[in-house]
Amino acid sequence: MQPFLIPPSQVAHRYGGDPAPTDGSDFDIRFLLGTVIRQARLILATMALVMALASLYVFTQVPLYSASTLIFVDPRVKNILDPEAQMATLPADTGRIESEVEILKSDSTLITLMAEAKLLDDPEFKPKLGLREQARILFGIAPRAGATTDGNRAVQSVLDQLRNTIAVSRIGRTYLINVEASSVNPARAAEIANTVSRIYIQQQIDAKIANALGARDALSRRLARASKEIDDVEEKIDRFVTTNLEAVANDSNRSDLVALRTQLEMAKTESIRSANLSLALGRYAEQRNWAAVAEELSSDAVRSLAEQRAALEASLRNTPVNSNAAFDLQTQLASVDQDLSMQVAVEIDKLRAQTQLVQEQEGKLRDQLRDTVLANDLPKEVVSDLYRLQKEADVTRSLYQDLLQRVRDTEAEADLQLPDSRVVSEASVPTTPSSPKVRLILGAAFAAALCLGFALAFVYENFVGGFTTVDQLEAVAGITSISAVPLLASNAKGEESRPEIAGELLRRPLSAYSESIRRARLAVEMATRVSRPEAGPPKGIIVMVASALPEEGKTTTAVALARAFAITGRRTALIDCDLRRPSVANAVGVEPNISLIDYLYQGVDAPALRDFVTIDETTGVEMILGSRPNRVPTDSLIESGRFKRLIGLVRERFDVVVLDTPPVLPVVDSQYLANYADFVVLVVRYASTSQREVRSAISDLRNAVGEKLVIGAILNRTEGSAAGYRGKYQGYYYTAPT
């Protein structure tokens, strides 16, 4: 009959022999799939929670509508006065477009928008009290009447909202700028986007007009200085002519030169008088001082109208108010005022025309006098000075004419400015909300939930949680799980005592618990048959039962495993090697008088060892028990020659020796005991012992013995179907016919 249920090569690999060749990537895939399957509940719970939060966020958000305006920025320089010049320059860099984007987002644009759209009164943008202010009002610290936001804070609050509401961006590397506005009101969103674009373009025009007017003002100031320079040069020439006029007249015996000079002086005087009179008349007309106008003009028509107006005013003062006569007088007075205005305007125009004629006559007399003086022979020094003055006058006149033309050009340019940008597509009222983006948010939440679920599953599987399935135990700990022992709940509190657990195999041999112990026994048999050499005399196998921490059920497992071996007819010994806290005696329900520690201290010879042995009446297991806790270090006793002789003796006399050892992590005794073991059964409590502690215990055992140490794990006190597919058949024997 074939003694193995699986091929020996697979048995060796499964229980610590030479590893069978496997594909590393295939193992990784199986490990990941196993992790997902084992932690499916955690992953699904995480995804459900994240998706619930995302859905709650999505459906509690107020829908926002977005509207966009498309603006084209023309980089060409526009000049209506010179149409050919606007095609001349195209900037090589793109800084201009980026600058326009920043202008669109500037505070000045947003403040103008705030005023035009009356956003301070809009409930959507109107500043609201913060939590602090609301709390102060609630507790009576601040009055409700004063619960308003001051002007600067209100403006700043609306500005902050507008910065989040309006998005301005350049489209790729083009000359197009997209202005997008969002609002809870679709029409309001389109209005804001279009208003921002219109304000931006108007500001562009205003800036160009301001630049043109600024240039005009600067040129006007320079023109005034040029005019003064012309007057100064003309005055110098006049002084020069006057200075040399008498000498020229005496030398040439020409009396007409003196007459020309007299006429020139009279023309100057008349020109000044006419100009002053024109200014005075204009001022009096604005003040409606008709008497002064009549006095200055000496005009019979104006004087007659002024007297008529005075008479009407006198009559109006003596006429009852709101009477028909008063109304007629007011009508006549208005008519006289209109006639006076027209007559004074005619007189002022005549005076200005007369002034212009006098100035022209003055210019002709000046030129005639200059020509007469220059036509005579003058000393070279005088001619040189005169030539210099004339050239200076010509240059000044040329500069004046150039400045005058440029002033006129800038004035015309200010009236003919065009924007560098234009709206290509105005914003229309949106029909569907742009935010929240339900599909995008839920899709991203699903992906994030999936990643988070996998991450939590990996962390829980490898670092945080306990073991809940044998597959998880094998995958994480890296050792074979030889069985999964179910939880028993036989007493009223749902908790088993040690004797009850240890006796379950005898009381109910067909229970799931008993079957799991037999499965562990089978795994130990298979592993030790493969790992033990065939040469030499047969010796008993030593099975070490350990755990990472206390209270994991190693003692009851050791007792049940020893009884399972004894039931098959094998000579079996059970030694309580937990010298500090022995517990096998409690598990089997006996109280020995002497214990293993007494044997080790007294150095009893081999034949006398029988005095320390207790025989299990039901199965015949021979037990060396402990009777009391020990408060001193015991590792030296385990390393002593007496203990080694004891191990050698029991190995020769028994087929199977089960060692119940202390927990691996709290004390070092188990690491010494592992050197005697052919197989180590590591008991792991279901969903309790952390993965890090189990891996640490395995690492400590292998560090003490080496990688050759064969370790199999038992997942103890499992609940539900933690044993995997085996749990589905745990009631097989209960349903079998009797």
PADREN-750031 format. One record per residue (C-alpha): chain; x, y, z; residue number from 1. Coordinates in steps of 0.2 Angstrom, whole numbers, plus 5000, padded with zeros to 4 digits. Last residue first. Layout:
REM residues N
> A/X/Y/Z/NUM .
...
REM end
This chain:
REM residues 738
> A/4876/5024/5060/738 .
> A/4873/5034/5044/737 .
> A/4886/5048/5040/736 .
> A/4879/5066/5043/735 .
> A/4891/5069/5058/734 .
> A/4905/5061/5048/733 .
> A/4904/5074/5034/732 .
> A/4901/5089/5046/731 .
> A/4918/5097/5042/730 .
> A/4916/5095/5024/729 .
> A/4914/5113/5019/728 .
> A/4928/5118/5031/727 .
> A/4940/5109/5021/726 .
> A/4938/5121/5007/725 .
> A/4946/5135/5017/724 .
> A/4950/5131/5035/723 .
> A/4943/5149/5040/722 .
> A/4926/5143/5035/721 .
> A/4917/5149/5051/720 .
> A/4929/5152/5066/719 .
> A/4947/5145/5069/718 .
> A/4953/5141/5086/717 .
> A/4970/5137/5080/716 .
> A/4979/5139/5063/715 .
> A/4992/5125/5064/714 .
> A/5009/5129/5056/713 .
> A/5022/5117/5050/712 .
> A/5041/5120/5052/711 .
> A/5055/5109/5046/710 .
> A/5072/5115/5052/709 .
> A/5085/5114/5038/708 .
> A/5085/5133/5036/707 .
> A/5096/5134/5052/706 .
> A/5094/5129/5070/705 .
> A/5094/5145/5081/704 .
> A/5092/5157/5066/703 .
> A/5078/5146/5060/702 .
> A/5069/5147/5076/701 .
> A/5071/5166/5078/700 .
> A/5065/5169/5060/699 .
> A/5049/5158/5063/698 .
> A/5045/5168/5079/697 .
> A/5048/5185/5070/696 .
> A/5037/5179/5056/695 .
> A/5023/5175/5068/694 .
> A/5025/5191/5077/693 .
> A/5024/5202/5062/692 .
> A/5009/5193/5056/691 .
> A/5000/5197/5072/690 .
> A/4993/5184/5083/689 .
> A/4974/5186/5085/688 .
> A/4964/5182/5070/687 .
> A/4966/5163/5073/686 .
> A/4979/5158/5086/685 .
> A/4995/5152/5078/684 .
> A/5002/5135/5084/683 .
> A/5019/5132/5077/682 .
> A/5022/5113/5075/681 .
> A/5041/5110/5074/680 .
> A/5047/5094/5066/679 .
> A/5063/5084/5069/678 .
> A/5066/5093/5086/677 .
> A/5082/5093/5096/676 .
> A/5089/5109/5090/675 .
> A/5072/5117/5092/674 .
> A/5074/5115/5111/673 .
> A/5087/5129/5112/672 .
> A/5076/5141/5102/671 .
> A/5061/5136/5113/670 .
> A/5070/5141/5129/669 .
> A/5074/5159/5123/668 .
> A/5059/5167/5131/667 .
> A/5045/5180/5127/666 .
> A/5046/5177/5108/665 .
> A/5046/5158/5106/664 .
> A/5032/5154/5118/663 .
> A/5037/5139/5130/662 .
> A/5038/5121/5124/661 .
> A/5027/5106/5124/660 .
> A/5038/5093/5117/659 .
> A/5030/5077/5109/658 .
> A/5040/5061/5107/657 .
> A/5035/5049/5094/656 .
> A/5041/5031/5092/655 .
> A/5047/5029/5110/654 .
> A/5062/5021/5119/653 .
> A/5077/5027/5109/652 .
> A/5071/5045/5107/651 .
> A/5066/5045/5125/650 .
> A/5084/5041/5131/649 .
> A/5092/5053/5119/648 .
> A/5081/5067/5125/647 .
> A/5084/5063/5143/646 .
> A/5103/5062/5140/645 .
> A/5102/5079/5132/644 .
> A/5092/5086/5147/643 .
> A/5105/5079/5160/642 .
> A/5119/5086/5149/641 .
> A/5113/5104/5152/640 .
> A/5107/5115/5138/639 .
> A/5089/5114/5144/638 .
> A/5094/5117/5162/637 .
> A/5104/5132/5156/636 .
> A/5089/5139/5147/635 .
> A/5079/5139/5164/634 .
> A/5081/5156/5171/633 .
> A/5073/5157/5188/632 .
> A/5055/5160/5193/631 .
> A/5048/5142/5191/630 .
> A/5030/5138/5190/629 .
> A/5024/5122/5198/628 .
> A/5021/5104/5193/627 .
> A/5029/5100/5177/626 .
> A/5025/5084/5168/625 .
> A/5034/5070/5160/624 .
> A/5020/5060/5151/623 .
> A/5018/5043/5145/622 .
> A/5004/5042/5133/621 .
> A/4993/5026/5136/620 .
> A/4978/5032/5127/619 .
> A/4964/5032/5141/618 .
> A/4975/5031/5157/617 .
> A/4988/5044/5152/616 .
> A/5003/5038/5161/615 .
> A/5013/5049/5172/614 .
> A/5032/5048/5172/613 .
> A/5043/5055/5185/612 .
> A/5046/5039/5195/611 .
> A/5050/5030/5179/610 .
> A/5065/5041/5177/609 .
> A/5074/5031/5191/608 .
> A/5081/5019/5178/607 .
> A/5089/5033/5169/606 .
> A/5098/5040/5184/605 .
> A/5092/5056/5193/604 .
> A/5101/5072/5191/603 .
> A/5093/5081/5206/602 .
> A/5090/5097/5196/601 .
> A/5085/5090/5180/600 .
> A/5073/5077/5188/599 .
> A/5066/5091/5199/598 .
> A/5063/5102/5183/597 .
> A/5054/5088/5175/596 .
> A/5041/5086/5189/595 .
> A/5037/5078/5206/594 .
> A/5021/5076/5214/593 .
> A/5010/5076/5198/592 .
> A/4993/5084/5198/591 .
> A/4982/5077/5184/590 .
> A/4968/5085/5173/589 .
> A/4976/5082/5156/588 .
> A/4977/5101/5152/587 .
> A/4982/5106/5170/586 .
> A/4996/5093/5169/585 .
> A/5001/5100/5152/584 .
> A/5003/5118/5159/583 .
> A/5021/5121/5165/582 .
> A/5025/5140/5167/581 .
> A/5044/5142/5169/580 .
> A/5049/5124/5164/579 .
> A/5039/5124/5148/578 .
> A/5047/5108/5142/577 .
> A/5031/5097/5147/576 .
> A/5036/5081/5139/575 .
> A/5023/5070/5130/574 .
> A/5029/5052/5126/573 .
> A/5021/5041/5112/572 .
> A/5023/5022/5108/571 .
> A/5013/5021/5092/570 .
> A/4997/5011/5092/569 .
> A/4987/5023/5082/568 .
> A/4978/5030/5097/567 .
> A/4995/5035/5104/566 .
> A/4999/5047/5089/565 .
> A/4982/5056/5092/564 .
> A/4985/5056/5110/563 .
> A/5001/5066/5107/562 .
> A/4993/5078/5095/561 .
> A/4979/5081/5107/560 .
> A/4991/5085/5122/559 .
> A/5002/5096/5110/558 .
> A/4987/5105/5104/557 .
> A/4981/5108/5122/556 .
> A/4998/5115/5126/555 .
> A/5000/5126/5110/554 .
> A/4983/5135/5112/553 .
> A/4988/5153/5108/552 .
> A/4988/5159/5126/551 .
> A/5006/5164/5126/550 .
> A/5015/5171/5111/549 .
> A/5025/5164/5096/548 .
> A/5019/5146/5098/547 .
> A/5027/5130/5100/546 .
> A/5024/5111/5098/545 .
> A/5041/5101/5095/544 .
> A/5039/5084/5088/543 .
> A/5053/5072/5091/542 .
> A/5054/5057/5080/541 .
> A/5058/5040/5088/540 .
> A/5073/5030/5082/539 .
> A/5075/5017/5069/538 .
> A/5093/5009/5067/537 .
> A/5104/5017/5054/536 .
> A/5100/5021/5036/535 .
> A/5083/5028/5030/534 .
> A/5087/5046/5035/533 .
> A/5073/5056/5042/532 .
> A/5066/5071/5031/531 .
> A/5054/5061/5020/530 .
> A/5046/5051/5034/529 .
> A/5046/5066/5046/528 .
> A/5036/5076/5034/527 .
> A/5023/5063/5030/526 .
> A/5021/5058/5049/525 .
> A/5019/5076/5054/524 .
> A/5006/5080/5040/523 .
> A/4996/5064/5046/522 .
> A/4996/5070/5064/521 .
> A/4990/5087/5058/520 .
> A/4976/5079/5049/519 .
> A/4972/5069/5064/518 .
> A/4971/5084/5074/517 .
> A/4959/5093/5061/516 .
> A/4948/5077/5061/515 .
> A/4946/5078/5080/514 .
> A/4941/5096/5079/513 .
> A/4929/5093/5065/512 .
> A/4921/5080/5076/511 .
> A/4922/5061/5073/510 .
> A/4932/5056/5088/509 .
> A/4920/5065/5100/508 .
> A/4925/5061/5118/507 .
> A/4942/5056/5115/506 .
> A/4948/5069/5103/505 .
> A/4939/5082/5113/504 .
> A/4949/5078/5128/503 .
> A/4962/5091/5126/502 .
> A/4949/5104/5123/501 .
> A/4939/5100/5138/500 .
> A/4954/5098/5149/499 .
> A/4960/5116/5144/498 .
> A/4943/5124/5147/497 .
> A/4933/5130/5133/496 .
> A/4924/5147/5131/495 .
> A/4906/5150/5125/494 .
> A/4901/5156/5142/493 .
> A/4889/5141/5144/492 .
> A/4902/5128/5141/491 .
> A/4905/5119/5125/490 .
> A/4912/5132/5113/489 .
> A/4925/5124/5103/488 .
> A/4935/5134/5090/487 .
> A/4941/5124/5074/486 .
> A/4959/5118/5072/485 .
> A/4966/5122/5054/484 .
> A/4979/5110/5049/483 .
> A/4996/5107/5041/482 .
> A/4999/5125/5036/481 .
> A/5015/5125/5026/480 .
> A/5028/5139/5029/479 .
> A/5031/5156/5021/478 .
> A/5023/5166/5035/477 .
> A/5013/5177/5023/476 .
> A/5007/5165/5009/475 .
> A/5005/5150/5021/474 .
> A/4996/5159/5034/473 .
> A/4985/5168/5021/472 .
> A/4981/5151/5013/471 .
> A/4977/5144/5030/470 .
> A/4964/5158/5033/469 .
> A/4961/5171/5046/468 .
> A/4979/5176/5051/467 .
> A/4981/5192/5061/466 .
> A/4981/5209/5055/465 .
> A/4994/5222/5054/464 .
> A/5010/5219/5043/463 .
> A/5008/5207/5028/462 .
> A/4989/5204/5025/461 .
> A/4983/5220/5033/460 .
> A/4996/5231/5023/459 .
> A/4992/5221/5007/458 .
> A/4973/5223/5010/457 .
> A/4975/5241/5015/456 .
> A/4984/5244/4998/455 .
> A/4972/5234/4988/454 .
> A/4957/5243/4995/453 .
> A/4966/5260/4993/452 .
> A/4969/5256/4975/451 .
> A/4951/5251/4972/450 .
> A/4945/5266/4981/449 .
> A/4956/5277/4971/448 .
> A/4950/5269/4955/447 .
> A/4932/5270/4961/446 .
> A/4934/5288/4967/445 .
> A/4942/5293/4950/444 .
> A/4927/5286/4941/443 .
> A/4915/5294/4953/442 .
> A/4923/5311/4951/441 .
> A/4924/5309/4932/440 .
> A/4906/5303/4930/439 .
> A/4899/5316/4942/438 .
> A/4908/5331/4936/437 .
> A/4902/5343/4950/436 .
> A/4903/5355/4941/435 .
> A/4900/5359/4923/434 .
> A/4881/5360/4924/433 .
> A/4871/5358/4908/432 .
> A/4861/5371/4898/431 .
> A/4875/5384/4897/430 .
> A/4869/5402/4892/429 .
> A/4881/5408/4878/428 .
> A/4898/5416/4880/427 .
> A/4903/5427/4865/426 .
> A/4914/5420/4851/425 .
> A/4928/5429/4843/424 .
> A/4928/5444/4854/423 .
> A/4941/5457/4849/422 .
> A/4959/5462/4854/421 .
> A/4971/5475/4849/420 .
> A/4958/5488/4852/419 .
> A/4955/5503/4840/418 .
> A/4959/5521/4843/417 .
> A/4953/5535/4831/416 .
> A/4949/5549/4843/415 .
> A/4966/5548/4852/414 .
> A/4975/5547/4835/413 .
> A/4967/5563/4829/412 .
> A/4974/5572/4844/411 .
> A/4990/5563/4842/410 .
> A/4991/5569/4824/409 .
> A/4987/5587/4829/408 .
> A/5000/5587/4842/407 .
> A/5013/5580/4829/406 .
> A/5009/5593/4816/405 .
> A/5011/5607/4830/404 .
> A/5028/5599/4835/403 .
> A/5034/5599/4817/402 .
> A/5028/5617/4814/401 .
> A/5037/5623/4830/400 .
> A/5053/5614/4826/399 .
> A/5053/5622/4808/398 .
> A/5049/5639/4816/397 .
> A/5063/5637/4829/396 .
> A/5075/5632/4815/395 .
> A/5071/5647/4804/394 .
> A/5072/5659/4819/393 .
> A/5089/5652/4823/392 .
> A/5094/5654/4805/391 .
> A/5088/5672/4805/390 .
> A/5097/5676/4822/389 .
> A/5113/5669/4815/388 .
> A/5111/5679/4799/387 .
> A/5108/5695/4809/386 .
> A/5124/5693/4819/385 .
> A/5134/5690/4804/384 .
> A/5127/5705/4795/383 .
> A/5131/5716/4810/382 .
> A/5149/5709/4811/381 .
> A/5151/5712/4792/380 .
> A/5146/5730/4794/379 .
> A/5130/5735/4785/378 .
> A/5126/5740/4767/377 .
> A/5108/5742/4765/376 .
> A/5096/5729/4759/375 .
> A/5095/5721/4776/374 .
> A/5087/5736/4784/373 .
> A/5074/5738/4770/372 .
> A/5071/5719/4771/371 .
> A/5069/5720/4790/370 .
> A/5057/5735/4789/369 .
> A/5046/5726/4775/368 .
> A/5046/5710/4785/367 .
> A/5040/5719/4801/366 .
> A/5027/5729/4791/365 .
> A/5021/5713/4784/364 .
> A/5020/5704/4800/363 .
> A/5011/5719/4809/362 .
> A/4999/5720/4794/361 .
> A/4995/5701/4797/360 .
> A/4993/5704/4816/359 .
> A/4981/5719/4812/358 .
> A/4971/5708/4800/357 .
> A/4970/5694/4813/356 .
> A/4965/5707/4826/355 .
> A/4951/5713/4815/354 .
> A/4945/5696/4812/353 .
> A/4945/5693/4831/352 .
> A/4935/5709/4833/351 .
> A/4923/5704/4820/350 .
> A/4920/5687/4828/349 .
> A/4918/5696/4845/348 .
> A/4905/5708/4838/347 .
> A/4896/5693/4830/346 .
> A/4896/5683/4846/345 .
> A/4890/5699/4855/344 .
> A/4876/5700/4843/343 .
> A/4871/5682/4845/342 .
> A/4872/5682/4864/341 .
> A/4863/5699/4865/340 .
> A/4849/5692/4854/339 .
> A/4848/5676/4865/338 .
> A/4847/5687/4880/337 .
> A/4833/5698/4872/336 .
> A/4823/5682/4868/335 .
> A/4825/5676/4886/334 .
> A/4819/5693/4893/333 .
> A/4804/5693/4881/332 .
> A/4799/5675/4887/331 .
> A/4802/5681/4905/330 .
> A/4791/5696/4902/329 .
> A/4777/5686/4895/328 .
> A/4778/5674/4910/327 .
> A/4778/5688/4922/326 .
> A/4763/5696/4913/325 .
> A/4754/5679/4914/324 .
> A/4757/5678/4932/323 .
> A/4768/5666/4941/322 .
> A/4776/5680/4952/321 .
> A/4768/5696/4952/320 .
> A/4776/5710/4942/319 .
> A/4787/5723/4949/318 .
> A/4803/5713/4947/317 .
> A/4799/5708/4930/316 .
> A/4797/5727/4925/315 .
> A/4814/5731/4931/314 .
> A/4821/5715/4922/313 .
> A/4813/5721/4906/312 .
> A/4820/5738/4907/311 .
> A/4837/5731/4910/310 .
> A/4835/5720/4895/309 .
> A/4830/5734/4884/308 .
> A/4845/5744/4890/307 .
> A/4857/5730/4885/306 .
> A/4848/5728/4868/305 .
> A/4851/5746/4864/304 .
> A/4869/5745/4870/303 .
> A/4872/5730/4860/302 .
> A/4865/5739/4844/301 .
> A/4874/5755/4848/300 .
> A/4891/5747/4850/299 .
> A/4904/5755/4861/298 .
> A/4911/5738/4863/297 .
> A/4918/5739/4880/296 .
> A/4903/5748/4887/295 .
> A/4891/5737/4879/294 .
> A/4900/5721/4886/293 .
> A/4901/5729/4903/292 .
> A/4882/5732/4903/291 .
> A/4879/5714/4896/290 .
> A/4887/5706/4911/289 .
> A/4881/5688/4906/288 .
> A/4896/5680/4915/287 .
> A/4900/5670/4900/286 .
> A/4898/5686/4889/285 .
> A/4909/5696/4901/284 .
> A/4923/5683/4899/283 .
> A/4922/5682/4880/282 .
> A/4922/5701/4880/281 .
> A/4937/5702/4890/280 .
> A/4947/5690/4880/279 .
> A/4942/5699/4864/278 .
> A/4947/5716/4872/277 .
> A/4964/5709/4876/276 .
> A/4967/5702/4859/275 .
> A/4961/5719/4851/274 .
> A/4972/5729/4862/273 .
> A/4987/5718/4859/272 .
> A/4985/5719/4841/271 .
> A/4982/5738/4841/270 .
> A/4998/5741/4851/269 .
> A/5008/5730/4839/268 .
> A/5001/5739/4824/267 .
> A/5005/5756/4832/266 .
> A/5023/5750/4835/265 .
> A/5024/5744/4817/264 .
> A/5017/5760/4810/263 .
> A/5030/5770/4819/262 .
> A/5044/5758/4813/261 .
> A/5038/5761/4795/260 .
> A/5037/5780/4797/259 .
> A/5055/5780/4804/258 .
> A/5060/5769/4789/257 .
> A/5051/5781/4777/256 .
> A/5064/5795/4781/255 .
> A/5077/5788/4770/254 .
> A/5094/5797/4770/253 .
> A/5103/5781/4767/252 .
> A/5116/5783/4780/251 .
> A/5105/5792/4793/250 .
> A/5091/5779/4790/249 .
> A/5103/5765/4792/248 .
> A/5110/5771/4808/247 .
> A/5093/5774/4815/246 .
> A/5087/5757/4810/245 .
> A/5102/5748/4818/244 .
> A/5096/5746/4835/243 .
> A/5078/5744/4830/242 .
> A/5083/5730/4818/241 .
> A/5092/5721/4831/240 .
> A/5079/5724/4844/239 .
> A/5066/5717/4831/238 .
> A/5078/5702/4828/237 .
> A/5079/5698/4846/236 .
> A/5061/5700/4848/235 .
> A/5058/5688/4834/234 .
> A/5070/5676/4842/233 .
> A/5061/5677/4859/232 .
> A/5044/5675/4851/231 .
> A/5050/5660/4842/230 .
> A/5057/5653/4858/229 .
> A/5040/5656/4867/228 .
> A/5032/5646/4853/227 .
> A/5044/5632/4855/226 .
> A/5041/5631/4874/225 .
> A/5022/5630/4871/224 .
> A/5025/5617/4858/223 .
> A/5035/5607/4871/222 .
> A/5021/5608/4883/221 .
> A/5009/5603/4869/220 .
> A/5020/5588/4864/219 .
> A/5019/5582/4882/218 .
> A/5000/5584/4883/217 .
> A/4998/5575/4866/216 .
> A/5009/5561/4872/215 .
> A/4998/5559/4887/214 .
> A/4983/5560/4876/213 .
> A/4989/5546/4865/212 .
> A/4993/5535/4880/211 .
> A/4976/5539/4888/210 .
> A/4968/5534/4872/209 .
> A/4978/5518/4871/208 .
> A/4974/5514/4889/207 .
> A/4955/5518/4886/206 .
> A/4955/5506/4871/205 .
> A/4963/5492/4881/204 .
> A/4951/5495/4896/203 .
> A/4937/5494/4884/202 .
> A/4943/5477/4878/201 .
> A/4945/5470/4895/200 .
> A/4929/5477/4901/199 .
> A/4920/5469/4886/198 .
> A/4929/5452/4890/197 .
> A/4924/5453/4908/196 .
> A/4906/5457/4904/195 .
> A/4905/5443/4892/194 .
> A/4911/5430/4905/193 .
> A/4901/5438/4919/192 .
> A/4885/5438/4909/191 .
> A/4887/5420/4903/190 .
> A/4889/5414/4921/189 .
> A/4874/5424/4927/188 .
> A/4863/5416/4914/187 .
> A/4868/5399/4920/186 .
> A/4865/5404/4938/185 .
> A/4875/5393/4950/184 .
> A/4890/5402/4943/183 .
> A/4906/5399/4933/182 .
> A/4916/5410/4922/181 .
> A/4928/5405/4908/180 .
> A/4938/5417/4898/179 .
> A/4948/5408/4884/178 .
> A/4962/5417/4875/177 .
> A/4967/5415/4857/176 .
> A/4983/5420/4849/175 .
> A/4989/5402/4848/174 .
> A/5002/5392/4857/173 .
> A/4989/5381/4866/172 .
> A/4973/5391/4871/171 .
> A/4978/5404/4883/170 .
> A/4970/5403/4900/169 .
> A/4958/5414/4910/168 .
> A/4947/5406/4924/167 .
> A/4934/5416/4933/166 .
> A/4925/5409/4948/165 .
> A/4940/5406/4960/164 .
> A/4947/5423/4957/163 .
> A/4930/5430/4958/162 .
> A/4927/5423/4975/161 .
> A/4943/5431/4981/160 .
> A/4938/5447/4974/159 .
> A/4921/5446/4982/158 .
> A/4930/5444/4999/157 .
> A/4942/5458/4996/156 .
> A/4928/5469/4991/155 .
> A/4918/5464/5007/154 .
> A/4934/5466/5018/153 .
> A/4937/5483/5011/152 .
> A/4919/5489/5014/151 .
> A/4917/5482/5031/150 .
> A/4907/5466/5034/149 .
> A/4891/5467/5043/148 .
> A/4886/5460/5060/147 .
> A/4885/5476/5069/146 .
> A/4866/5475/5071/145 .
> A/4867/5458/5077/144 .
> A/4878/5463/5092/143 .
> A/4895/5454/5095/142 .
> A/4898/5444/5111/141 .
> A/4880/5438/5112/140 .
> A/4884/5420/5111/139 .
> A/4877/5417/5094/138 .
> A/4884/5434/5088/137 .
> A/4901/5429/5092/136 .
> A/4899/5412/5085/135 .
> A/4892/5419/5069/134 .
> A/4908/5430/5068/133 .
> A/4919/5416/5071/132 .
> A/4910/5405/5058/131 .
> A/4912/5418/5045/130 .
> A/4899/5430/5040/129 .
> A/4895/5431/5022/128 .
> A/4901/5442/5008/127 .
> A/4889/5444/4993/126 .
> A/4895/5434/4979/125 .
> A/4880/5422/4977/124 .
> A/4868/5434/4985/123 .
> A/4872/5447/4972/122 .
> A/4873/5464/4980/121 .
> A/4892/5466/4980/120 .
> A/4891/5458/4963/119 .
> A/4884/5474/4955/118 .
> A/4888/5468/4938/117 .
> A/4896/5485/4933/116 .
> A/4905/5487/4950/115 .
> A/4911/5470/4952/114 .
> A/4917/5469/4934/113 .
> A/4927/5485/4937/112 .
> A/4935/5477/4952/111 .
> A/4939/5461/4942/110 .
> A/4947/5471/4929/109 .
> A/4958/5481/4941/108 .
> A/4962/5465/4951/107 .
> A/4971/5457/4936/106 .
> A/4965/5441/4928/105 .
> A/4962/5449/4911/104 .
> A/4978/5458/4913/103 .
> A/4987/5442/4917/102 .
> A/4981/5434/4901/101 .
> A/4986/5450/4891/100 .
> A/5003/5448/4897/99 .
> A/5004/5429/4892/98 .
> A/4999/5435/4874/97 .
> A/5012/5448/4874/96 .
> A/5026/5436/4880/95 .
> A/5023/5425/4865/94 .
> A/5039/5430/4856/93 .
> A/5043/5435/4838/92 .
> A/5031/5450/4838/91 .
> A/5023/5454/4822/90 .
> A/5027/5471/4814/89 .
> A/5024/5480/4798/88 .
> A/5006/5476/4794/87 .
> A/5000/5490/4805/86 .
> A/5011/5503/4796/85 .
> A/5002/5502/4779/84 .
> A/4986/5509/4787/83 .
> A/4994/5525/4793/82 .
> A/4981/5536/4800/81 .
> A/4971/5521/4805/80 .
> A/4986/5515/4816/79 .
> A/4985/5497/4822/78 .
> A/5001/5488/4828/77 .
> A/4999/5469/4824/76 .
> A/4998/5457/4838/75 .
> A/4980/5454/4836/74 .
> A/4973/5445/4852/73 .
> A/4958/5434/4849/72 .
> A/4945/5432/4863/71 .
> A/4934/5417/4866/70 .
> A/4921/5419/4879/69 .
> A/4916/5404/4890/68 .
> A/4901/5399/4901/67 .
> A/4902/5387/4916/66 .
> A/4887/5381/4926/65 .
> A/4889/5376/4944/64 .
> A/4878/5363/4953/63 .
> A/4878/5364/4972/62 .
> A/4887/5350/4979/61 .
> A/4878/5338/4991/60 .
> A/4876/5324/4977/59 .
> A/4894/5323/4973/58 .
> A/4901/5324/4991/57 .
> A/4889/5310/4996/56 .
> A/4893/5300/4981/55 .
> A/4911/5301/4985/54 .
> A/4909/5297/5003/53 .
> A/4898/5282/4998/52 .
> A/4911/5277/4985/51 .
> A/4925/5278/4998/50 .
> A/4915/5267/5010/49 .
> A/4910/5254/4997/48 .
> A/4928/5253/4991/47 .
> A/4935/5250/5008/46 .
> A/4921/5237/5012/45 .
> A/4925/5228/4996/44 .
> A/4943/5228/4999/43 .
> A/4941/5222/5017/42 .
> A/4929/5209/5012/41 .
> A/4940/5203/4998/40 .
> A/4955/5201/5010/39 .
> A/4957/5182/5007/38 .
> A/4953/5183/4988/37 .
> A/4964/5198/4985/36 .
> A/4979/5191/4995/35 .
> A/4977/5175/4986/34 .
> A/4977/5184/4969/33 .
> A/4993/5193/4974/32 .
> A/5001/5177/4980/31 .
> A/4996/5167/4965/30 .
> A/5004/5181/4954/29 .
> A/5020/5181/4964/28 .
> A/5021/5162/4963/27 .
> A/5019/5163/4944/26 .
> A/5032/5176/4943/25 .
> A/5044/5166/4953/24 .
> A/5042/5150/4942/23 .
> A/5044/5135/4952/22 .
> A/5057/5122/4954/21 .
> A/5054/5111/4969/20 .
> A/5062/5117/4985/19 .
> A/5073/5104/4994/18 .
> A/5065/5099/5010/17 .
> A/5055/5111/5021/16 .
> A/5038/5103/5023/15 .
> A/5030/5106/5006/14 .
> A/5046/5104/4995/13 .
> A/5049/5087/5003/12 .
> A/5031/5082/5001/11 .
> A/5031/5087/4983/10 .
> A/5047/5077/4979/9 .
> A/5039/5063/4989/8 .
> A/5023/5062/4978/7 .
> A/5007/5065/4987/6 .
> A/4996/5053/4998/5 .
> A/5011/5044/5004/4 .
> A/5011/5026/5011/3 .
> A/5007/5017/4995/2 .
> A/5000/5000/5000/1 .
REM end
